[in-house]
């Protein structure tokens, strides 16, 4: 397989990422051996863009990257991580229990963690600086290229007025090269695009074959302001890479029946063109000019190989026309 993958620029920066990257969320729950093989396969296949976050496995994703990234040339890859959450030892985390920032989402997060650490929201200046410092320690490298503000759903004001200015300061100092926000919703990203200085957005699950809700409002302003879109969750957390049965997941929940029905209609047309549903799902987002990269989250080397095959699969343009005519995509 050729390892010459096409690259796209991130906003107005000098960063160029391969049009498929590696999402690091599943890495958080992998063992060291599988993680290393997966990362080796990604890099050897020509992928130069790696994404992670403190949240993923409560630091485990970053630690596993930290066993790999120092072994390759620093100029050969682009790395993104995130701020907005700190991983605290339980004693320190208890201070947050009565804190007003303890939202239902955070409660779920803490309960769901199988680690002896608690992941807590913190979008303050001090929290951002601490988060980046701790990420660098886990990653065992001296700089992160892109920093995303991670899931600021209930923290818009502080994200815009404190987190963002802190990141702009770091960018001006040359500590980081690009600033983004990463979310599962597009509405707040639209406000960020209007009111802040961003280079890119990591948009999870909202510009896919099944959910293109970001198309009409967010993507046009991103195109106008040269804010690059990176697509997370191109398979909508699994359904578009599944057998489309009741066990499939959509936004990390069991797939609703109407979504399974729609996915089956899309698959039927894909079958008529002899195109795997996964290939259509992976390539759909990349057809939009605002999109720089798509980052599925592989769990093993085989998924890396399959994703690259799906990316390079030749699709007859008439497939998209048929999907449009059947009102299955906009």
Secondary structure, 3 states (H helix, E strand, C coil): CCCCCCEEECCCCCCEEECECECCCHHHHCCHHHHHHHHHHHHHCCCCEEECCCCCCCCHHHHHHHHHHHHCCHHHCEEEEEECEEEEEHHHHHHHCCCCCCCHHHHHHHHHCCCCEEEEECCCHHHHHHHHHHHHHHHCCCCCCEEEEECCCCCHHHHHHHHHHHHHHHHHCCCCCEEEEEECCCHHHHHHHHHCCCCEEEEECCCCCCCCCCHHHHHHHHHHHCCEEEEECCCHHHHHHCCCCCCCEECCEECCHHHHHHHHHHHHHHHHCCCCHHHHHHHHHHCCCCEEEEECCCCCHHHHHHHHHHHHCCCCCHHHHHHHHCCCCC
